[in-house]
Amino acid sequence: MEAVKVLVRELVVLAVLALFLELLLPPGDMRRYVKMVFGLLVIVAVVQALARPWQSLAQDFAALSIEETKAVAGTSFDQGQRMWEKSKEQALINYEDGLCRQIKALAGMHPDVEVLNVEVRLDSEESSTPVRIEEIVLVVSRPPPDVLEVKIGKGAGKEEQTDWAEQLRTTIADFYSLNLEQVTVIKD
């Protein structure tokens, strides 16, 4: 019975407000919008009045299952934590695999080198938010022996010998902003 009294009181207040606002508004399209808004407010008031008995019933059921909800929430949190750790590990594996392919392609651009294997060691610290590269190890096939290049014309007679492994280390270290000591080239 209390719900009916509250509903009637709310409907009377809404009706008085609608009439008062309609008197203040100039004639025109604005009155239609005001009537529509107050119509929606009446619908909301009726729905709230009808929902009040169900709210207390829902609170009774919720009170009975609070402990059960905490237990379910705890296991769900643990499952979420495990899923997050698993996806983080998978993301690191995918990142490492992508780096290996990228380094293999970069090293493959060197004309004298055939890359057999690439190993990337990432920083294992949990605190480092961006994952950092600790070391890159390249296993390459033996290129033909170093050839002495003889220049003709300007600088004739000067011989240069290039160390392809150092060039490769420098290229990769510069590309990934690493120290030269972090890149190792192993000749197969």
TIRO-2110 file (N, C-alpha, C; in Angstrom, 1 decimal):
// TIRO-2110
0.8, -1.2, 0.0, N, 1, A
0.0, 0.0, 0.0, CA, 1, A
0.9, 1.3, 0.0, C, 1, A
2.0, 1.2, 0.7, N, 2, A
3.0, 2.3, 0.7, CA, 2, A
3.5, 2.6, -0.7, C, 2, A
3.7, 1.6, -1.5, N, 3, A
4.2, 1.8, -2.9, CA, 3, A
3.2, 2.6, -3.7, C, 3, A
1.9, 2.3, -3.5, N, 4, A
0.8, 3.1, -4.2, CA, 4, A
0.8, 4.5, -3.8, C, 4, A
1.0, 4.8, -2.5, N, 5, A
1.0, 6.2, -2.0, CA, 5, A
2.2, 7.0, -2.6, C, 5, A
3.4, 6.3, -2.7, N, 6, A
4.5, 7.0, -3.2, CA, 6, A
4.4, 7.2, -4.7, C, 6, A
3.7, 6.3, -5.4, N, 7, A
3.5, 6.4, -6.8, CA, 7, A
2.6, 7.6, -7.1, C, 7, A
1.5, 7.6, -6.4, N, 8, A
0.5, 8.7, -6.6, CA, 8, A
1.2, 10.1, -6.3, C, 8, A
1.9, 10.2, -5.2, N, 9, A
2.6, 11.4, -4.9, CA, 9, A
3.6, 11.8, -6.0, C, 9, A
4.4, 10.9, -6.5, N, 10, A
5.3, 11.2, -7.6, CA, 10, A
4.6, 11.6, -8.9, C, 10, A
3.5, 11.0, -9.2, N, 11, A
2.7, 11.3, -10.4, CA, 11, A
2.1, 12.7, -10.3, C, 11, A
1.6, 13.1, -9.1, N, 12, A
1.0, 14.4, -8.9, CA, 12, A
2.1, 15.5, -9.0, C, 12, A
3.3, 15.2, -8.4, N, 13, A
4.4, 16.2, -8.5, CA, 13, A
4.8, 16.4, -10.0, C, 13, A
4.9, 15.3, -10.7, N, 14, A
5.3, 15.4, -12.2, CA, 14, A
4.2, 16.1, -13.0, C, 14, A
2.9, 15.9, -12.7, N, 15, A
1.9, 16.6, -13.4, CA, 15, A
1.9, 18.1, -13.1, C, 15, A
2.1, 18.5, -11.9, N, 16, A
2.2, 19.9, -11.5, CA, 16, A
3.4, 20.5, -12.2, C, 16, A
4.5, 19.9, -12.2, N, 17, A
5.7, 20.4, -12.8, CA, 17, A
5.5, 20.6, -14.4, C, 17, A
4.8, 19.6, -15.0, N, 18, A
4.6, 19.6, -16.4, CA, 18, A
3.6, 20.8, -16.7, C, 18, A
2.6, 21.0, -15.9, N, 19, A
1.7, 22.1, -16.2, CA, 19, A
2.4, 23.5, -16.0, C, 19, A
3.1, 23.6, -14.9, N, 20, A
3.8, 24.8, -14.7, CA, 20, A
4.8, 25.2, -15.8, C, 20, A
5.6, 24.2, -16.2, N, 21, A
6.5, 24.4, -17.3, CA, 21, A
5.9, 24.7, -18.6, C, 21, A
4.7, 24.1, -18.8, N, 22, A
4.0, 24.4, -20.1, CA, 22, A
3.5, 25.8, -20.1, C, 22, A
3.1, 26.3, -18.9, N, 23, A
2.6, 27.7, -18.9, CA, 23, A
3.8, 28.7, -19.1, C, 23, A
5.0, 28.3, -18.7, N, 24, A
6.1, 29.2, -18.9, CA, 24, A
6.7, 29.2, -20.3, C, 24, A
6.5, 28.1, -21.1, N, 25, A
7.0, 28.0, -22.4, CA, 25, A
6.2, 28.8, -23.4, C, 25, A
6.8, 29.4, -24.4, N, 26, A
6.0, 30.0, -25.5, CA, 26, A
5.4, 29.0, -26.4, C, 26, A
4.3, 29.3, -27.0, N, 27, A
3.7, 28.3, -27.9, CA, 27, A
4.6, 27.9, -29.0, C, 27, A
4.6, 26.6, -29.4, N, 28, A
5.5, 26.2, -30.5, CA, 28, A
5.9, 24.7, -30.3, C, 28, A
7.0, 24.3, -30.9, N, 29, A
7.4, 23.0, -30.9, CA, 29, A
8.0, 22.5, -29.6, C, 29, A
8.5, 23.5, -28.8, N, 30, A
9.1, 23.1, -27.5, CA, 30, A
8.1, 22.5, -26.6, C, 30, A
6.9, 22.8, -26.7, N, 31, A
5.9, 22.2, -25.8, CA, 31, A
5.7, 20.7, -26.0, C, 31, A
5.8, 20.3, -27.3, N, 32, A
5.8, 18.9, -27.6, CA, 32, A
6.9, 18.1, -26.9, C, 32, A
8.1, 18.7, -27.0, N, 33, A
9.2, 18.0, -26.4, CA, 33, A
9.1, 17.9, -24.9, C, 33, A
8.6, 19.0, -24.3, N, 34, A
8.4, 19.0, -22.8, CA, 34, A
7.4, 17.9, -22.4, C, 34, A
6.3, 17.8, -23.2, N, 35, A
5.3, 16.7, -22.9, CA, 35, A
5.9, 15.3, -23.1, C, 35, A
6.8, 15.2, -24.1, N, 36, A
7.4, 13.9, -24.3, CA, 36, A
8.3, 13.5, -23.1, C, 36, A
9.1, 14.5, -22.6, N, 37, A
10.0, 14.3, -21.5, CA, 37, A
9.3, 13.9, -20.3, C, 37, A
8.2, 14.6, -20.0, N, 38, A
7.4, 14.3, -18.8, CA, 38, A
6.7, 13.0, -18.9, C, 38, A
6.3, 12.6, -20.1, N, 39, A
5.7, 11.3, -20.3, CA, 39, A
6.7, 10.2, -20.0, C, 39, A
8.0, 10.4, -20.4, N, 40, A
9.0, 9.4, -20.1, CA, 40, A
9.2, 9.4, -18.6, C, 40, A
9.2, 10.5, -17.9, N, 41, A
9.4, 10.5, -16.5, CA, 41, A
8.2, 9.8, -15.8, C, 41, A
7.0, 9.9, -16.3, N, 42, A
5.9, 9.2, -15.7, CA, 42, A
6.1, 7.7, -15.8, C, 42, A
6.6, 7.3, -17.0, N, 43, A
6.8, 5.9, -17.2, CA, 43, A
7.9, 5.4, -16.3, C, 43, A
9.0, 6.1, -16.1, N, 44, A
10.0, 5.8, -15.1, CA, 44, A
9.5, 5.6, -13.7, C, 44, A
8.6, 6.6, -13.3, N, 45, A
8.1, 6.5, -12.0, CA, 45, A
7.2, 5.3, -11.8, C, 45, A
6.4, 4.9, -12.8, N, 46, A
5.6, 3.7, -12.7, CA, 46, A
6.5, 2.5, -12.6, C, 46, A
7.5, 2.4, -13.4, N, 47, A
8.3, 1.2, -13.4, CA, 47, A
9.1, 1.1, -12.1, C, 47, A
9.5, 2.2, -11.6, N, 48, A
10.2, 2.2, -10.2, CA, 48, A
9.3, 1.7, -9.2, C, 48, A
8.0, 2.1, -9.2, N, 49, A
7.0, 1.7, -8.2, CA, 49, A
6.8, 0.2, -8.3, C, 49, A
6.7, -0.3, -9.5, N, 50, A
6.5, -1.7, -9.7, CA, 50, A
7.7, -2.6, -9.3, C, 50, A
8.9, -2.0, -9.4, N, 51, A
10.1, -2.7, -9.1, CA, 51, A
10.5, -2.8, -7.7, C, 51, A
9.9, -1.9, -6.9, N, 52, A
10.3, -1.8, -5.4, CA, 52, A
10.1, -3.1, -4.7, C, 52, A
9.0, -3.8, -4.8, N, 53, A
8.8, -5.1, -4.1, CA, 53, A
9.9, -6.1, -4.5, C, 53, A
10.3, -6.1, -5.8, N, 54, A
11.2, -7.1, -6.3, CA, 54, A
12.6, -6.7, -5.8, C, 54, A
12.9, -5.4, -5.5, N, 55, A
14.2, -5.0, -5.0, CA, 55, A
14.5, -5.7, -3.6, C, 55, A
13.5, -5.7, -2.8, N, 56, A
13.7, -6.3, -1.4, CA, 56, A
13.9, -7.8, -1.5, C, 56, A
13.2, -8.4, -2.5, N, 57, A
13.4, -9.8, -2.7, CA, 57, A
14.8, -10.1, -3.2, C, 57, A
15.3, -9.3, -4.1, N, 58, A
16.6, -9.5, -4.7, CA, 58, A
17.7, -9.3, -3.6, C, 58, A
17.4, -8.3, -2.7, N, 59, A
18.4, -8.1, -1.7, CA, 59, A
18.4, -9.3, -0.7, C, 59, A
17.3, -9.9, -0.5, N, 60, A
17.3, -11.1, 0.4, CA, 60, A
18.1, -12.2, -0.2, C, 60, A
17.9, -12.4, -1.5, N, 61, A
18.7, -13.5, -2.2, CA, 61, A
20.2, -13.2, -2.2, C, 61, A
20.5, -11.9, -2.4, N, 62, A
21.9, -11.5, -2.5, CA, 62, A
22.6, -11.7, -1.1, C, 62, A
21.8, -11.4, 0.0, N, 63, A
22.4, -11.5, 1.3, CA, 63, A
22.7, -13.0, 1.6, C, 63, A
21.9, -13.9, 1.0, N, 64, A
22.1, -15.3, 1.3, CA, 64, A
23.3, -15.8, 0.6, C, 64, A
23.7, -15.2, -0.5, N, 65, A
24.8, -15.8, -1.3, CA, 65, A
26.1, -14.9, -1.3, C, 65, A
26.2, -14.1, -0.4, N, 66, A
27.4, -13.2, -0.3, CA, 66, A
28.7, -14.0, -0.2, C, 66, A
28.7, -15.0, 0.7, N, 67, A
29.9, -15.8, 1.0, CA, 67, A
30.2, -16.6, -0.3, C, 67, A
29.2, -17.1, -0.9, N, 68, A
29.3, -17.9, -2.1, CA, 68, A
29.9, -17.0, -3.2, C, 68, A
29.5, -15.8, -3.3, N, 69, A
30.0, -14.9, -4.3, CA, 69, A
31.4, -14.6, -4.1, C, 69, A
31.8, -14.4, -2.8, N, 70, A
33.2, -14.1, -2.5, CA, 70, A
34.1, -15.3, -2.9, C, 70, A
33.7, -16.5, -2.7, N, 71, A
34.5, -17.7, -3.1, CA, 71, A
34.6, -17.8, -4.6, C, 71, A
33.5, -17.5, -5.3, N, 72, A
33.5, -17.6, -6.8, CA, 72, A
34.4, -16.5, -7.3, C, 72, A
34.3, -15.3, -6.7, N, 73, A
35.2, -14.2, -7.1, CA, 73, A
36.6, -14.5, -6.9, C, 73, A
37.0, -15.1, -5.8, N, 74, A
38.3, -15.4, -5.5, CA, 74, A
38.9, -16.4, -6.5, C, 74, A
38.1, -17.5, -6.8, N, 75, A
38.6, -18.4, -7.8, CA, 75, A
38.7, -17.8, -9.2, C, 75, A
37.8, -16.9, -9.5, N, 76, A
37.8, -16.2, -10.8, CA, 76, A
39.0, -15.3, -10.9, C, 76, A
39.3, -14.6, -9.8, N, 77, A
40.5, -13.8, -9.8, CA, 77, A
41.8, -14.6, -10.0, C, 77, A
41.9, -15.8, -9.4, N, 78, A
43.0, -16.6, -9.5, CA, 78, A
43.1, -17.1, -11.0, C, 78, A
42.0, -17.5, -11.5, N, 79, A
42.0, -18.0, -12.9, CA, 79, A
42.4, -16.8, -13.9, C, 79, A
41.9, -15.6, -13.6, N, 80, A
42.3, -14.5, -14.4, CA, 80, A
43.8, -14.2, -14.3, C, 80, A
44.4, -14.3, -13.1, N, 81, A
45.8, -14.1, -12.9, CA, 81, A
46.6, -15.2, -13.6, C, 81, A
46.2, -16.4, -13.6, N, 82, A
46.9, -17.5, -14.3, CA, 82, A
46.8, -17.2, -15.8, C, 82, A
45.6, -16.8, -16.3, N, 83, A
45.5, -16.5, -17.7, CA, 83, A
46.4, -15.4, -18.2, C, 83, A
46.5, -14.3, -17.3, N, 84, A
47.3, -13.2, -17.6, CA, 84, A
48.8, -13.6, -17.7, C, 84, A
49.2, -14.4, -16.7, N, 85, A
50.6, -14.9, -16.8, CA, 85, A
50.9, -15.7, -18.0, C, 85, A
49.9, -16.6, -18.3, N, 86, A
50.1, -17.4, -19.5, CA, 86, A
50.2, -16.6, -20.8, C, 86, A
49.3, -15.6, -20.9, N, 87, A
49.3, -14.8, -22.1, CA, 87, A
50.6, -13.9, -22.2, C, 87, A
51.1, -13.5, -21.0, N, 88, A
52.3, -12.7, -21.0, CA, 88, A
53.5, -13.6, -21.4, C, 88, A
53.5, -14.8, -21.0, N, 89, A
54.6, -15.8, -21.5, CA, 89, A
54.5, -16.0, -23.0, C, 89, A
53.3, -16.2, -23.5, N, 90, A
53.1, -16.4, -24.9, CA, 90, A
53.5, -15.1, -25.7, C, 90, A
53.2, -14.0, -25.1, N, 91, A
53.5, -12.7, -25.8, CA, 91, A
55.1, -12.6, -25.9, C, 91, A
55.8, -13.0, -24.8, N, 92, A
57.2, -12.9, -24.8, CA, 92, A
57.8, -13.9, -25.8, C, 92, A
57.2, -15.1, -25.9, N, 93, A
57.7, -16.1, -26.9, CA, 93, A
57.5, -15.5, -28.3, C, 93, A
56.3, -15.0, -28.6, N, 94, A
56.0, -14.4, -29.9, CA, 94, A
56.9, -13.2, -30.2, C, 94, A
57.2, -12.4, -29.2, N, 95, A
58.1, -11.3, -29.4, CA, 95, A
59.5, -11.8, -29.8, C, 95, A
60.0, -12.8, -29.0, N, 96, A
61.3, -13.3, -29.3, CA, 96, A
61.4, -14.0, -30.6, C, 96, A
60.4, -14.7, -31.0, N, 97, A
60.3, -15.3, -32.4, CA, 97, A
60.3, -14.2, -33.5, C, 97, A
59.6, -13.2, -33.3, N, 98, A
59.6, -12.1, -34.2, CA, 98, A
60.9, -11.4, -34.4, C, 98, A
61.6, -11.2, -33.2, N, 99, A
62.9, -10.6, -33.3, CA, 99, A
63.9, -11.5, -34.0, C, 99, A
63.8, -12.8, -33.8, N, 100, A
64.7, -13.7, -34.4, CA, 100, A
64.5, -13.7, -36.0, C, 100, A
63.3, -13.7, -36.4, N, 101, A
63.0, -13.6, -37.8, CA, 101, A
63.5, -12.2, -38.4, C, 101, A
63.3, -11.2, -37.7, N, 102, A
63.7, -9.8, -38.1, CA, 102, A
65.2, -9.8, -38.2, C, 102, A
65.9, -10.3, -37.2, N, 103, A
67.4, -10.3, -37.2, CA, 103, A
67.9, -11.2, -38.3, C, 103, A
67.3, -12.3, -38.6, N, 104, A
67.7, -13.2, -39.6, CA, 104, A
67.6, -12.5, -41.0, C, 104, A
66.5, -11.8, -41.2, N, 105, A
66.3, -11.0, -42.4, CA, 105, A
67.3, -9.9, -42.6, C, 105, A
67.6, -9.2, -41.5, N, 106, A
68.5, -8.1, -41.5, CA, 106, A
69.9, -8.6, -41.8, C, 106, A
70.3, -9.7, -41.2, N, 107, A
71.6, -10.3, -41.4, CA, 107, A
71.7, -10.9, -42.8, C, 107, A
70.6, -11.4, -43.3, N, 108, A
70.6, -12.0, -44.6, CA, 108, A
70.8, -11.0, -45.7, C, 108, A
70.7, -9.7, -45.4, N, 109, A
71.0, -8.7, -46.4, CA, 109, A
72.5, -8.5, -46.7, C, 109, A
73.3, -9.0, -45.8, N, 110, A
74.7, -9.0, -46.0, CA, 110, A
75.1, -10.0, -47.1, C, 110, A
75.8, -9.6, -48.1, N, 111, A
76.0, -10.5, -49.3, CA, 111, A
76.8, -11.7, -49.0, C, 111, A
77.7, -11.7, -48.0, N, 112, A
78.6, -12.8, -47.8, CA, 112, A
78.1, -13.8, -46.7, C, 112, A
76.9, -13.6, -46.2, N, 113, A
76.5, -14.3, -45.0, CA, 113, A
75.2, -15.1, -45.2, C, 113, A
75.3, -16.3, -44.8, N, 114, A
74.1, -17.1, -44.8, CA, 114, A
73.8, -17.4, -43.3, C, 114, A
72.7, -16.9, -42.8, N, 115, A
72.4, -17.1, -41.4, CA, 115, A
71.7, -18.5, -41.1, C, 115, A
72.3, -19.3, -40.3, N, 116, A
71.8, -20.6, -40.0, CA, 116, A
70.8, -20.6, -38.8, C, 116, A
71.2, -19.8, -37.8, N, 117, A
70.3, -19.7, -36.6, CA, 117, A
70.5, -18.4, -35.9, C, 117, A
69.5, -17.9, -35.2, N, 118, A
69.5, -16.7, -34.4, CA, 118, A
68.9, -17.0, -33.1, C, 118, A
69.6, -16.6, -32.0, N, 119, A
69.1, -16.8, -30.7, CA, 119, A
69.1, -15.4, -30.0, C, 119, A
67.9, -15.1, -29.4, N, 120, A
67.8, -13.8, -28.7, CA, 120, A
67.5, -14.1, -27.3, C, 120, A
68.3, -13.5, -26.4, N, 121, A
68.1, -13.6, -25.0, CA, 121, A
67.5, -12.3, -24.4, C, 121, A
66.4, -12.4, -23.8, N, 122, A
65.7, -11.2, -23.3, CA, 122, A
66.0, -11.0, -21.9, C, 122, A
65.8, -9.8, -21.4, N, 123, A
66.0, -9.4, -20.0, CA, 123, A
65.0, -10.2, -19.2, C, 123, A
65.4, -10.9, -18.2, N, 124, A
64.4, -11.8, -17.5, CA, 124, A
63.9, -11.1, -16.2, C, 124, A
64.2, -9.8, -16.0, N, 125, A
63.7, -9.1, -14.8, CA, 125, A
62.2, -8.8, -15.0, C, 125, A
61.4, -9.1, -13.9, N, 126, A
60.0, -8.8, -13.9, CA, 126, A
59.7, -7.3, -13.9, C, 126, A
60.6, -6.5, -13.3, N, 127, A
60.4, -5.1, -13.1, CA, 127, A
60.5, -4.3, -14.4, C, 127, A
61.2, -4.8, -15.3, N, 128, A
61.5, -4.0, -16.6, CA, 128, A
60.2, -4.1, -17.4, C, 128, A
59.5, -3.0, -17.5, N, 129, A
58.3, -2.9, -18.2, CA, 129, A
58.5, -3.2, -19.7, C, 129, A
59.4, -2.3, -20.4, N, 130, A
59.7, -2.7, -21.7, CA, 130, A
60.7, -3.8, -21.7, C, 130, A
60.5, -4.9, -22.4, N, 131, A
61.4, -6.0, -22.4, CA, 131, A
62.6, -5.6, -23.2, C, 131, A
63.8, -5.9, -22.7, N, 132, A
65.0, -5.5, -23.3, CA, 132, A
65.8, -6.7, -23.8, C, 132, A
66.6, -6.4, -24.8, N, 133, A
67.4, -7.5, -25.4, CA, 133, A
68.7, -7.5, -24.6, C, 133, A
69.0, -8.7, -24.0, N, 134, A
70.3, -8.9, -23.3, CA, 134, A
71.4, -9.3, -24.3, C, 134, A
71.1, -10.2, -25.2, N, 135, A
72.2, -10.7, -26.1, CA, 135, A
71.5, -11.3, -27.4, C, 135, A
72.3, -11.1, -28.5, N, 136, A
71.9, -11.7, -29.7, CA, 136, A
73.0, -12.6, -30.2, C, 136, A
72.7, -13.8, -30.5, N, 137, A
73.8, -14.8, -31.0, CA, 137, A
73.4, -15.2, -32.4, C, 137, A
74.3, -15.0, -33.3, N, 138, A
74.0, -15.4, -34.7, CA, 138, A
74.9, -16.5, -35.1, C, 138, A
74.4, -17.6, -35.6, N, 139, A
75.2, -18.6, -36.2, CA, 139, A
75.1, -18.5, -37.7, C, 139, A
76.3, -18.3, -38.3, N, 140, A
76.3, -18.1, -39.7, CA, 140, A
77.2, -19.1, -40.4, C, 140, A
77.0, -19.4, -41.7, N, 141, A
77.8, -20.3, -42.4, CA, 141, A
79.1, -19.6, -42.8, C, 141, A
80.2, -20.3, -43.0, N, 142, A
81.4, -19.7, -43.4, CA, 142, A
81.3, -19.1, -44.8, C, 142, A
81.6, -17.8, -44.8, N, 143, A
81.7, -17.2, -46.2, CA, 143, A
83.0, -17.6, -46.9, C, 143, A
83.0, -17.2, -48.1, N, 144, A
84.3, -17.5, -48.8, CA, 144, A
85.4, -16.7, -48.1, C, 144, A
86.6, -17.1, -48.2, N, 145, A
87.7, -16.3, -47.5, CA, 145, A
87.7, -14.9, -47.9, C, 145, A
88.1, -14.0, -47.0, N, 146, A
88.2, -12.6, -47.2, CA, 146, A
89.0, -12.3, -48.5, C, 146, A
88.5, -11.5, -49.3, N, 147, A
89.2, -11.1, -50.5, CA, 147, A
89.8, -9.8, -50.4, C, 147, A
91.0, -9.6, -50.8, N, 148, A
91.6, -8.3, -50.8, CA, 148, A
91.1, -7.5, -52.0, C, 148, A
90.6, -6.3, -51.8, N, 149, A
90.1, -5.6, -52.9, CA, 149, A
91.2, -4.6, -53.4, C, 149, A
91.4, -4.6, -54.6, N, 150, A
92.5, -3.7, -55.2, CA, 150, A
91.8, -2.6, -56.0, C, 150, A
92.1, -1.4, -55.6, N, 151, A
91.5, -0.2, -56.3, CA, 151, A
92.4, 0.2, -57.4, C, 151, A
91.7, 0.6, -58.5, N, 152, A
92.5, 1.1, -59.6, CA, 152, A
92.1, 2.6, -59.8, C, 152, A
93.0, 3.4, -60.0, N, 153, A
92.7, 4.8, -60.2, CA, 153, A
93.2, 5.5, -58.9, C, 153, A
92.3, 6.4, -58.4, N, 154, A
92.7, 7.1, -57.1, CA, 154, A
92.9, 6.1, -56.0, C, 154, A
93.9, 6.3, -55.3, N, 155, A
94.2, 5.4, -54.2, CA, 155, A
94.7, 4.1, -54.7, C, 155, A
95.2, 4.0, -55.9, N, 156, A
95.7, 2.7, -56.5, CA, 156, A
96.8, 2.2, -55.6, C, 156, A
96.8, 0.9, -55.4, N, 157, A
97.9, 0.3, -54.6, CA, 157, A
97.5, 0.1, -53.2, C, 157, A
96.4, 0.7, -52.7, N, 158, A
96.0, 0.5, -51.3, CA, 158, A
95.1, -0.7, -51.3, C, 158, A
95.3, -1.6, -50.4, N, 159, A
94.5, -2.8, -50.3, CA, 159, A
93.7, -2.7, -49.0, C, 159, A
92.4, -3.0, -49.1, N, 160, A
91.5, -3.0, -48.0, CA, 160, A
91.0, -4.4, -47.7, C, 160, A
91.0, -4.8, -46.5, N, 161, A
90.4, -6.1, -46.1, CA, 161, A
89.2, -5.8, -45.1, C, 161, A
88.0, -6.2, -45.5, N, 162, A
86.9, -6.0, -44.6, CA, 162, A
86.6, -7.2, -43.8, C, 162, A
86.2, -7.0, -42.5, N, 163, A
85.9, -8.0, -41.6, CA, 163, A
84.3, -8.1, -41.6, C, 163, A
83.8, -9.1, -42.3, N, 164, A
82.4, -9.2, -42.5, CA, 164, A
81.6, -9.4, -41.1, C, 164, A
82.3, -10.1, -40.2, N, 165, A
81.6, -10.4, -39.0, CA, 165, A
81.4, -9.2, -38.1, C, 165, A
82.5, -8.3, -38.1, N, 166, A
82.4, -7.0, -37.4, CA, 166, A
81.3, -6.1, -38.0, C, 166, A
81.3, -6.1, -39.4, N, 167, A
80.3, -5.3, -40.0, CA, 167, A
78.9, -5.8, -39.6, C, 167, A
78.7, -7.1, -39.6, N, 168, A
77.4, -7.7, -39.3, CA, 168, A
77.0, -7.3, -37.8, C, 168, A
78.0, -7.5, -36.9, N, 169, A
77.7, -7.1, -35.5, CA, 169, A
77.4, -5.7, -35.4, C, 169, A
78.1, -4.8, -36.0, N, 170, A
77.9, -3.4, -36.0, CA, 170, A
76.5, -3.0, -36.5, C, 170, A
76.1, -3.6, -37.6, N, 171, A
74.8, -3.4, -38.2, CA, 171, A
73.7, -3.7, -37.3, C, 171, A
73.7, -4.9, -36.7, N, 172, A
72.7, -5.4, -35.8, CA, 172, A
72.7, -4.6, -34.5, C, 172, A
73.8, -4.3, -34.0, N, 173, A
73.9, -3.5, -32.7, CA, 173, A
73.3, -2.1, -32.9, C, 173, A
73.7, -1.5, -34.1, N, 174, A
73.2, -0.2, -34.3, CA, 174, A
71.7, -0.2, -34.6, C, 174, A
71.2, -1.2, -35.3, N, 175, A
69.7, -1.3, -35.6, CA, 175, A
68.9, -1.4, -34.3, C, 175, A
69.4, -2.2, -33.3, N, 176, A
68.6, -2.4, -32.1, CA, 176, A
69.1, -1.6, -30.9, C, 176, A
70.0, -0.6, -31.2, N, 177, A
70.6, 0.3, -30.2, CA, 177, A
71.2, -0.5, -29.0, C, 177, A
72.0, -1.5, -29.4, N, 178, A
72.7, -2.3, -28.4, CA, 178, A
74.2, -2.0, -28.4, C, 178, A
74.9, -2.4, -27.4, N, 179, A
76.3, -2.3, -27.3, CA, 179, A
76.9, -3.4, -28.2, C, 179, A
78.0, -3.2, -28.8, N, 180, A
78.6, -4.2, -29.7, CA, 180, A
78.9, -5.5, -29.0, C, 180, A
79.1, -5.5, -27.7, N, 181, A
79.4, -6.7, -26.9, CA, 181, A
78.1, -7.6, -26.7, C, 181, A
77.0, -7.0, -27.0, N, 182, A
75.7, -7.8, -26.9, CA, 182, A
75.4, -8.6, -28.1, C, 182, A
76.1, -8.4, -29.1, N, 183, A
75.9, -9.2, -30.4, CA, 183, A
77.1, -10.1, -30.6, C, 183, A
76.8, -11.4, -30.8, N, 184, A
77.9, -12.4, -31.0, CA, 184, A
77.6, -13.1, -32.3, C, 184, A
78.6, -13.2, -33.1, N, 185, A
78.6, -13.9, -34.4, CA, 185, A
79.4, -15.2, -34.3, C, 185, A
78.8, -16.3, -34.5, N, 186, A
79.6, -17.6, -34.4, CA, 186, A
79.6, -18.1, -35.8, C, 186, A
80.8, -18.4, -36.3, N, 187, A
81.0, -19.0, -37.6, CA, 187, A
80.9, -20.5, -37.6, C, 187, A
80.1, -21.0, -38.4, N, 188, A
79.9, -22.5, -38.4, CA, 188, A
80.9, -23.1, -39.2, C, 188, A
END
